[in-house]
């Protein structure tokens, strides 16, 4: 399947979007009762974590979990959010996460809705 010229331009522009203007999308159904995020040890794919040697992160450790959530919410995909972010823990960690404005603007309505 070939892409139209417009689709190629949009894809190219998306790849050049500065990180401060990007945000991981909120997956459909994220936060439903059936969803549970990952816990324990994880190794993020290289496209998310450029640390040499494939560092293992412990999602049970609040500091390491916040690091993972910040990375995933900044540059991840909806699939990454589902794989690495626990909605309940995200709500608890939200105020302590250091995130660009674009991420906060994307996620704040979901946070507000879940908190009420």
C-alpha positions in Angstrom: 0.0 0.0 0.0 1.4 3.3 -1.0 1.0 6.6 0.9 -0.5 9.7 -0.7 1.7 12.7 -0.9 -0.3 14.4 1.8 0.1 11.4 4.2 3.9 11.4 3.6 4.1 15.1 4.4 2.0 14.6 7.6 4.1 11.6 8.7 7.4 13.5 8.0 6.1 16.5 10.0 5.1 14.3 12.9 8.6 12.8 13.1 10.1 16.3 13.3 7.7 17.6 16.0 9.7 18.8 19.0 9.2 16.7 22.1 7.7 19.6 24.0 4.8 19.5 21.6 4.3 15.8 21.6 2.4 13.5 24.0 1.4 9.9 24.1 -2.2 9.4 23.2 -4.6 8.2 25.8 -5.6 4.6 24.8 -9.3 3.9 24.4 -10.7 2.4 27.6 -7.5 3.4 29.6 -8.5 3.3 33.3 -11.4 0.9 32.9 -11.7 -1.6 35.7 -10.4 -4.4 33.5 -7.1 -2.6 32.8 -4.1 -3.2 35.0 -0.7 -1.7 34.3 2.5 -3.5 34.4 4.3 -3.9 37.8 7.8 -5.2 38.7 10.8 -5.1 36.5 10.7 -3.8 33.0 13.2 -3.0 30.3 11.9 -0.2 28.0 12.6 -0.6 24.3 15.5 1.4 22.9 13.2 3.9 21.2 12.0 5.0 24.7 15.1 4.6 26.8 18.5 5.3 25.3 20.4 4.2 28.4 23.3 2.0 27.5 23.1 -1.7 28.3 19.3 -2.0 28.5 18.7 -0.8 32.1 16.0 -2.6 34.0 13.5 -0.4 35.8 11.4 -1.4 38.8 7.8 -0.1 38.5 7.3 -1.0 42.2 9.9 1.7 43.1 8.2 5.1 43.0 11.2 7.0 41.7 11.9 4.5 38.9 8.1 4.3 38.1 7.9 8.1 37.8 10.8 8.0 35.4 9.2 5.4 33.2 5.8 7.2 33.3 7.5 10.5 32.3 9.3 8.9 29.3 6.2 6.9 28.2 3.9 9.9 28.4 6.3 12.2 26.6 7.3 10.0 23.6 5.4 6.7 23.8 2.5 5.3 21.9 -0.9 4.3 23.1 0.4 0.7 23.2 3.3 1.8 25.4 0.9 3.5 27.8 -1.1 0.3 28.1 2.1 -1.8 28.5 3.9 0.3 31.1 1.5 2.7 32.9 -0.9 1.6 35.6 -3.9 4.1 35.6 -4.3 4.0 39.4 -0.7 4.6 40.1 -0.6 7.3 37.4 -3.3 9.2 39.3 -1.3 9.0 42.5 1.9 10.1 40.8 0.5 12.8 38.5 1.3 15.8 40.7 4.9 14.7 41.0 5.6 14.0 37.3 7.8 16.5 35.4 6.1 16.8 32.1 6.0 19.3 29.2 2.8 21.4 28.8 1.7 19.5 25.8 1.6 16.3 27.8 -0.2 17.9 30.7 -2.8 19.5 28.4 -3.4 16.1 26.7 -3.8 14.1 29.9 -5.3 16.6 32.4 -8.9 16.0 31.3 -8.5 12.3 31.8 -6.9 12.9 35.2 -9.7 15.2 36.3 -12.3 12.8 35.1 -10.8 9.8 36.9 -10.2 11.8 40.1 -13.9 12.8 40.4 
